[in-house]
């Protein structure tokens, strides 16, 4: 997500032209998954990667060719066995990679479609034509299904809205949470009932900073299944007020900072009014990473949100069968 956001910003700033390489398909193991991108000016990598280092030099050479003649290229690299050593890195990609390299001048329509989908927090699927006569042309499919198995002249890519994080509580311990979330490409907003704390200059990286009582503001927030809300007001009654409005909401993740005893007391009081928590509520908030300060606590919170919103356990990859590849 952050990689593509940065690429779109570079292309928008210009002047270009740029060469954009996109990993379309992978057979076997690969350091990167389909959808990974690399932007180049033909001389250097400006942003992104397609492998663990085994192909970047080769892709730069093909990028220079594409910039010179304007003709897109569909490339296929077989890095199984000892082939990775031939490319010079020994990074162990161990798969077959199919990569589209194309020239980009100005912001093409398909990039605008993605930005509009992100802004409206809607999902989007884009079809890329891989036939020789229309190589690299994009369109929005009119039908929901994917291409037929084995069909090689088209590729589909799905784009989801960025994770949105709302932090309730604008104390100093919220600052690293904002900074790290923005590094991940998330949208971040803060809400605090104290106007002296809820000031944009205290959180320059945040997309929104709002002052107000939870009951008055939460109902106005655009909460959906890719939205996480973390309560760190350090005020029992404000957390109670907020949870009364958050538990019935569509937010995909709720995190409550504080001790287990404090969380249990809040939930017991809510239960008396007929409100019960579900699996979305994490209290105490965060993974068990040995956090000892605001920065490490922010890491633990964001790691738990990332895992929860992607249906993962947050366990060590060593102990899970999950695929090992960089997004």
N, C-alpha and C positions, 0 to 999 in steps of 0.2 A: 504493500500500500504506500509506504513512505517513498519507496524508490520511484514508483510511477508518479506520485505527486511532485517529486523533485524534477523528474524528467519533463513533465508538463510545464513547470515553471521556467525551466531553462529554454524550452522551445518557445514559450510565449514571449520571453524577454528578447529572443533572437540574438543576432540577426540571422544566423543560419547561412547556408543550409546545413542540416545535420544528417547523419546516418543513424538509423534506429535499427537495432538487431533485437528480435523477439524470439524467445524459445517457445516453439509451438507444440512440439511433441517430444516425449521421452520414452524410450524402450529400455527397460532394465534400470540400473541405479544411476542417479545423477545428483550432484550437489545442489542444483537449482531445479525448481519445478516449472512446468509450463506456465507462461505468463511473465517469467523473468525477462528483464530488458536491459539493454546496454545502449547508451547514447554516446555518439562520438562525432568529432569534427573531422575525422579522417586521419588525425595525427595522435590524438590521445583520447582516453576514456573520460568522458565528462561526468557520467553517473551510471551506476549499475554494473552488473556482472552476469555472466551466463554459465559460469563453471567455477571450479575451485582454482582457476588460474591456467587450466590446460588449453583454453581456446582463445583467450582474450587477444593475444598477439595475432593469431590467424584472423579473427574477426575484424581487427583493425585494418588489416590488409584488404579484406573484402569490402570494408566500409569505404576505403579510399577509392576503390574501383566504382562502387555504386555512386559516390559523390561525383566522380569524373564523368560517367556516362548516363546517370539518372535511371539506369535499368535495375529494378529490384532483383534479388537473387534468393532462391530457396536452396539452402545448404543442408547437407546431411553428413554428420560425423559419427563414425563408429569408434568408440573409445574402449571397447571391451578388451580384456586380456592385457597384452603388453602395448597396445596401441597408444594408451595414455602417455607412456614413456617417450613415444615418438614426438608427441607434441611438447614435450620438454618440462612438464611439471611433476609428474609422478603423483598427482593428487588423488588418483583412484576414482575417476568419474564412472568407469565401468558400465557405460550404457551407450545407446544410440540417440543422438540429439538432432532434431530437425529445427533449423533456424531460418527465419526470414530477415533479410537485411534490405532496408528500403531507404530512400531519400525522403527527408521531411523538410519542407520549406513553409514557414508559417504554421499556424495551428490547424491541422486538418480537421474535417468534420467529426471524425470518430473520437478525437480527443475532446472536442467540445461536447459531444454527447456524454462522455464520461464525467466531465466537470459538472454538467447539468444534472446528471443522475446523482452525483455525490451531494450537490447543493440541495436537491429535493429529497435526499435520503431514500431513494428508490433503487431497486436492483436493475441491472442492465445486462443483456447478452448481445454480443457483437459477432457477426459472421465475417471471416476473412476468406476471400477467394484465393485459392492456391493454383488455379489453372494457369497455364502459361500466358494466355492472352489477357487475363485479368488479375495477374498476380499482385496481391497486396490490397485489392479493393475491399472496402468494408461496407457492411450494411447491417441494419437491425432486422433480425428475422421476424417474419410475420406469423410464425408458428412456434409453439413452445418446445417441440422435440429437438433433439440433437441430430447430427448427421448419422446416416446409417453406418453400422459397424464396417470397418474396412474402407470406407469412402475416403479418398485421399485428396480430393480437390477442394476441400473446404475445412475450415477449423473454427470452432466456437469458443468464445471466452466469456466468462461471467464476471461481472464487477458488482461488488456489494458496497453499500455505504460505509464510510469509515466508522470505526467505533466512536461513539460519543460518550464523553465522561462528564458528569455533573458532580461537583464537589460541594457538599453542604458544610460550610465552615471555611472562613478565609483567614485562618491563623497562619503563623509562619511555617507550621509543619505541612501546610498545603502547597507551599512553593515548589519543593522538589517533585511532588506528585504532578503538578502542572507541567513542569519542564520535561520530565521523563515521558509523560503521555504525548506531548507535542513531538518529541523525538521519534515516537512510534507512528506519527502521522494521524493521531486521533484529534477530534475536535474536543475542546475543553471549555467548560463553563463553571463559574463559581457562584454560589449563593450564600449570603450571610445576613442575619437579621440586624447586624451592627453596621450602619453606614460608614463608620470610621474605618472598618476593616475591608468592606467591599468596595475597594477603589481600584480602577483599572491600572493606575500607576504602580500599584503593589504587585500586580500580576501581568506584566507586559506581554507575556507569551499567550495568555488566555484569549479565547475567541469571544467570550462574554463574561462580564462580571456584574452581578445584580444584587441589590440590597432589598430586603423585604422579609416579611414573615413567611415561613414555609407554607402555611395554609393559603396564603394569597398568591404565591408565586409558582408553586409546584404544579398546580393545575394548568398553568400556561406553558410549561416546558414541553418540548417535543420528544416525549419518551417513547421509544420503540424497542423491539427485541435486540437491537444492536446498541442500546444505551445502557451504560452502567452509572449507578449513583452511589457515591460513598459519603456516608454521614460521619463527619469528624468535627462537629460543633463543640464537643466537650460540654454540652449542656443537655442534661437529662430531659427536660421538658420540651426543648426544641427538637430533639431526636424523636421523642414520643409524638409530637405534633406532625413531624415530617413523615414518620412511618405510617401514620393514619391515612396519609394521602398516597404514599408510595406503594404500599402493599396491594391496593386494588389496581395499580397502574400497569402499563404494558412494558415497563423497563425490564430488560433481560437479565440484569444483575443488580443486586442491592448489597452493599457492604456497610457494616456498622462497627465503628471503632470503639474499643473499650473492653473491659474485662468480661469474662463469661458470666459472672454474677450480675453485672450491670445489664448485659444483654438479656439474660433470663428474666430479670425483673421487668424490663421493658416489654418483652413478649408476653409475660403473664398479665400485665396491665392491659395490653392490647386485646388479649384473649377474652378478658372480661367484657369487652365491647363487641365481641363477635368476630374480631380480626385474627386470623392465624397466618403464620409465616409459611412459605413454601421453600423449595430448594434454591430459589433465587437469592434468598437472604443468607449472607455469610457473616457470622458473628462468633468470635472476633474476626475482623476482616484480615485477609492476607494469607499467603502460604507460610509455612513454617521454614523460614530461611535463616533464622538466627538474627532477625532484625534488631538493631539496638539504637536507632536514631531515625530522624525524619527521612533521610535519603534511603537507607536500607528498608525502612517501612514502606516507602513509596514503591520500591522495587518489588517487595512482597505483595503489595496490593495489586499492582499492574500485572504481575505474573498470574495472580489468581483470576483476574478479570479476563485476561487473554485465554487462559485455559477454559474457564467456564463458558465463555461466549463461543468457543470453538468445540465444545463437547469433549474436552480432554480432562484428564485427571490431575494434571500438574505434577505427576510422578516423574522420576528420572527416566530418560529414554533407555538407559541401561536395563531398566526393569520392566519395560513395556514392549509390545510388538509394533509400536508405531513406526511409520516410515521415517527414515533419517534423511532429510533434505532441507535446504534453505529455501524459504518462500521467495 
